[in-house]
């Protein structure tokens, strides 16, 4: 009898362990086969909800593709893969002609019942986006950019004072127009310094390179011009505006294609 009771107790413990396993854990969802006949319907509904929410928040047009593990886990906010393509959207008041996001991590958990939503797992995405001339110039109107110019002016004083920075893209060249004046003997109308620059990525930062100047500027040191452009770097600032407390992007490549700045890299989302 004692042996029989021992076997029964052991069986009960085994059953309890199997049922108490978290059906929403990464280990369970990735390492078990699941009954997935309802997944396509649930995925379609989730895609529609995500698409509608994004359009409400940022305008534009979206395509959304979601892949989940189980219907119940998707309802909880857990998914395997997510791919989002957006056109003509507005994020942080910056117009963005194109953005594409694709999840790299294959266990992603978002508590969408919270406002704002909470990220319950670390997530990683690849991205590529296009920034227009309008995108960058809109970002440069942000009050935080004035703080950057104030820091540069503290360094430049008393030689000159930067009064404005804007960009223009023509023939796949990015031109940075820097308005300046002289703090000790100001002139009525600001002068404008124009430099064209390609951009490279170094240690995850966007840096000016291959700088070209009009011959009218004489023999200015290109390294000093590069230092100045990196201090007022409009691309670096624009991307910084798109970061949030939980979401950080790094940059891998920068190119100019069809008069748009094309940037790609990775986005890291820190889970609670």
C-alpha positions as CSV (number, residue, x, y, z in Angstrom):
1,X,0.0,0.0,0.0
2,X,2.8,2.4,0.9
3,X,4.4,1.8,-2.5
4,X,1.1,2.4,-4.3
5,X,0.6,5.7,-2.4
6,X,4.1,6.7,-3.3
7,X,3.5,6.1,-7.0
8,X,0.2,8.0,-6.9
9,X,1.8,11.0,-5.1
10,X,4.6,11.0,-7.6
11,X,2.1,10.9,-10.5
12,X,0.2,13.8,-8.9
13,X,3.3,15.9,-8.5
14,X,4.2,15.3,-12.1
15,X,0.8,16.3,-13.3
16,X,0.8,19.4,-11.1
17,X,4.2,20.4,-12.6
18,X,3.0,20.0,-16.2
19,X,-0.1,22.0,-15.6
20,X,1.6,24.7,-13.5
21,X,4.1,25.4,-16.3
22,X,3.7,29.0,-17.6
23,X,2.0,28.7,-21.0
24,X,3.2,32.2,-21.9
25,X,6.9,31.7,-21.1
26,X,9.5,31.8,-23.8
27,X,10.6,28.3,-23.0
28,X,7.0,26.9,-23.3
29,X,6.0,28.7,-26.4
30,X,9.3,28.0,-28.3
31,X,9.8,24.4,-27.3
32,X,6.3,22.9,-27.6
33,X,4.0,22.1,-30.4
34,X,0.8,24.2,-30.4
35,X,-2.7,23.8,-31.7
36,X,-2.7,26.6,-34.2
37,X,-5.8,26.2,-36.4
38,X,-7.1,29.6,-35.2
39,X,-3.8,31.4,-35.5
40,X,-4.4,32.9,-39.0
41,X,-7.6,34.5,-37.9
42,X,-6.1,35.9,-34.7
43,X,-3.1,37.1,-36.6
44,X,-5.3,38.9,-39.1
45,X,-7.3,40.6,-36.4
46,X,-4.1,41.6,-34.5
47,X,-2.6,43.0,-37.7
48,X,-5.7,45.1,-38.3
49,X,-5.6,46.5,-34.7
50,X,-1.9,47.3,-35.0
51,X,-2.4,49.0,-38.3
52,X,-5.4,51.0,-37.1
53,X,-3.6,52.1,-34.0
54,X,-0.5,53.2,-35.9
55,X,-2.6,55.2,-38.4
56,X,-4.4,56.9,-35.6
57,X,-1.2,57.9,-33.9
58,X,1.0,58.8,-36.9
59,X,-1.2,59.0,-40.0
60,X,0.2,57.6,-43.2
61,X,-0.3,54.1,-44.7
62,X,0.9,50.9,-43.1
63,X,1.3,47.2,-44.0
64,X,1.6,44.9,-41.0
65,X,2.5,41.2,-40.8
66,X,2.3,39.4,-37.5
67,X,3.2,35.8,-36.6
68,X,2.2,34.4,-33.3
69,X,2.6,31.2,-31.3
70,X,-0.9,30.5,-29.9
71,X,-4.2,32.4,-30.0
72,X,-4.1,32.8,-26.2
73,X,-0.5,34.2,-26.1
74,X,-1.3,36.6,-28.9
75,X,-4.3,37.9,-27.0
76,X,-1.9,38.5,-24.1
77,X,0.4,40.5,-26.3
78,X,3.1,37.9,-27.1
79,X,4.2,37.3,-30.7
80,X,6.9,35.6,-32.6
81,X,7.6,38.0,-35.5
82,X,6.4,41.4,-36.5
83,X,7.0,43.3,-39.7
84,X,5.8,46.9,-40.2
85,X,6.1,49.1,-43.3
86,X,4.9,52.7,-43.1
87,X,4.7,55.5,-45.7
88,X,4.2,59.2,-45.2
89,X,3.9,59.0,-41.4
90,X,4.6,61.6,-38.6
91,X,6.6,60.6,-35.5
92,X,7.5,63.1,-32.8
93,X,6.2,65.8,-35.2
94,X,8.8,64.7,-37.8
95,X,7.4,63.7,-41.2
96,X,9.0,60.4,-42.3
97,X,8.4,59.3,-46.0
98,X,9.2,55.6,-45.3
99,X,10.1,53.3,-42.5
100,X,10.4,49.5,-42.3
101,X,10.7,47.5,-39.1
102,X,11.2,43.8,-38.7
103,X,11.6,41.9,-35.5
104,X,14.8,40.0,-34.9
105,X,14.0,38.6,-31.5
106,X,11.5,35.8,-31.8
107,X,9.8,36.2,-28.4
108,X,8.2,39.6,-27.9
109,X,5.8,40.5,-25.1
110,X,3.9,43.8,-25.0
111,X,1.3,44.6,-22.4
112,X,-1.1,46.6,-24.6
113,X,-3.7,47.0,-21.8
114,X,-1.5,49.6,-20.2
115,X,-1.4,53.3,-21.2
116,X,1.3,53.8,-22.3
117,X,2.0,50.2,-23.3
118,X,4.6,48.3,-21.3
119,X,7.3,46.2,-22.9
120,X,7.5,43.0,-20.9
121,X,10.5,41.5,-22.7
122,X,13.6,42.8,-24.4
123,X,13.0,43.2,-28.1
124,X,15.3,43.8,-31.1
125,X,14.3,45.1,-34.6
126,X,16.1,45.8,-37.8
127,X,15.0,49.0,-39.5
128,X,15.5,51.2,-42.5
129,X,14.0,54.6,-43.1
130,X,14.0,57.6,-45.4
131,X,14.3,61.1,-44.2
132,X,13.5,64.0,-46.5
133,X,14.8,67.6,-46.5
134,X,11.5,68.5,-44.7
135,X,12.1,65.8,-42.1
136,X,15.4,67.1,-41.1
137,X,14.5,70.8,-41.1
138,X,11.4,70.1,-39.0
139,X,13.6,68.3,-36.4
140,X,15.9,71.3,-36.3
141,X,13.1,73.5,-35.1
142,X,12.9,71.6,-31.8
143,X,13.8,73.6,-28.7
144,X,16.5,71.1,-27.8
145,X,18.4,71.9,-30.9
146,X,18.8,75.5,-29.8
147,X,20.5,74.1,-26.7
148,X,23.1,72.4,-29.0
149,X,23.7,75.6,-30.9
150,X,24.1,77.5,-27.5
151,X,26.8,75.0,-26.5
152,X,28.6,75.5,-29.9
153,X,28.3,79.3,-29.6
154,X,29.9,79.1,-26.2
155,X,32.9,77.4,-27.8
156,X,33.0,79.7,-30.8
157,X,32.7,83.0,-28.9
158,X,34.0,85.6,-29.7
159,X,34.9,84.6,-33.3
160,X,31.3,84.0,-34.5
161,X,27.8,83.0,-33.4
162,X,25.6,80.5,-35.2
163,X,22.1,81.8,-35.6
164,X,20.5,79.0,-37.6
165,X,21.1,75.6,-39.3
166,X,19.0,74.2,-42.1
167,X,19.5,71.6,-44.8
168,X,18.9,71.2,-48.5
169,X,19.1,68.1,-50.6
170,X,19.8,68.4,-54.4
171,X,21.2,65.9,-56.9
172,X,21.7,63.4,-54.1
173,X,23.9,65.9,-52.2
174,X,23.1,67.1,-48.7
175,X,23.9,70.8,-48.1
176,X,24.1,72.2,-44.6
177,X,23.3,75.9,-44.5
178,X,24.7,77.6,-41.3
179,X,23.6,81.2,-40.6
180,X,26.2,83.1,-38.5
181,X,27.0,86.6,-37.2
182,X,29.7,88.3,-35.1
183,X,28.9,88.7,-31.4
184,X,31.3,91.6,-30.9
185,X,30.5,93.6,-34.0
186,X,27.2,92.2,-35.3
187,X,26.1,93.0,-38.9
188,X,22.6,93.7,-40.0
189,X,22.0,90.6,-42.0
190,X,23.3,87.1,-41.0
191,X,25.8,85.5,-43.4
192,X,25.3,81.9,-44.5
193,X,28.0,79.3,-44.8
194,X,27.2,76.4,-47.1
195,X,28.9,73.0,-47.1
196,X,28.0,69.8,-48.8
197,X,28.8,66.6,-47.0
198,X,28.5,62.8,-47.3
199,X,28.0,61.0,-44.0
200,X,29.6,57.9,-42.6
201,X,29.0,55.8,-39.5
202,X,31.6,55.5,-36.8
203,X,31.0,53.7,-33.5
204,X,27.3,54.0,-34.1
205,X,27.4,57.7,-34.7
206,X,26.8,59.6,-37.9
207,X,29.8,61.7,-38.9
208,X,30.4,64.2,-41.7
209,X,32.9,63.2,-44.4
210,X,33.9,64.0,-48.0
211,X,33.1,67.7,-47.4
212,X,33.0,70.1,-50.3
213,X,33.1,73.9,-50.2
214,X,32.6,76.6,-52.7
215,X,36.0,78.1,-53.9
216,X,34.8,81.5,-52.7
217,X,35.6,80.4,-49.1
218,X,39.3,80.1,-49.9
219,X,41.5,77.6,-48.2
220,X,39.4,76.7,-45.2
221,X,40.5,73.7,-43.2
222,X,38.2,70.8,-44.1
223,X,38.9,69.1,-40.8
224,X,37.7,72.1,-38.9
225,X,34.6,72.4,-41.1
226,X,34.0,68.7,-40.4
227,X,34.3,69.3,-36.6
228,X,31.8,72.1,-36.9
229,X,29.3,70.0,-38.9
230,X,29.6,67.2,-36.4
231,X,28.9,69.6,-33.6
232,X,25.7,70.8,-35.3
233,X,25.0,67.4,-36.9
234,X,21.4,67.6,-38.1
235,X,21.1,63.8,-38.9
236,X,22.3,62.7,-35.5
237,X,19.9,65.1,-33.8
238,X,17.0,64.0,-35.9
239,X,17.5,60.3,-35.0
240,X,18.0,61.2,-31.3
241,X,14.5,62.8,-31.3
242,X,13.0,59.5,-32.5
243,X,14.5,57.6,-29.5
244,X,12.5,57.1,-26.4
245,X,13.4,56.1,-22.8
246,X,12.8,52.4,-23.6
247,X,13.8,52.4,-27.2
248,X,17.2,53.1,-28.6
249,X,18.4,52.9,-32.2
250,X,21.9,52.5,-33.6
251,X,22.9,53.4,-37.1
252,X,24.8,51.0,-39.4
253,X,24.6,52.8,-42.8
254,X,23.8,56.2,-44.2
255,X,23.3,57.0,-47.9
256,X,21.4,59.5,-50.1
257,X,19.1,57.9,-52.6
258,X,16.6,59.7,-54.8
259,X,17.2,62.9,-52.7
260,X,16.3,61.2,-49.5
261,X,18.6,60.2,-46.7
262,X,18.5,56.4,-46.2
263,X,19.4,55.1,-42.8
264,X,19.4,51.6,-41.5
265,X,20.4,49.8,-38.3
266,X,19.0,48.1,-35.3
267,X,16.4,49.2,-32.6
268,X,16.7,47.8,-29.1
269,X,13.7,47.9,-26.8
270,X,14.3,47.4,-23.0
271,X,11.7,45.3,-21.3
272,X,10.4,45.9,-17.8
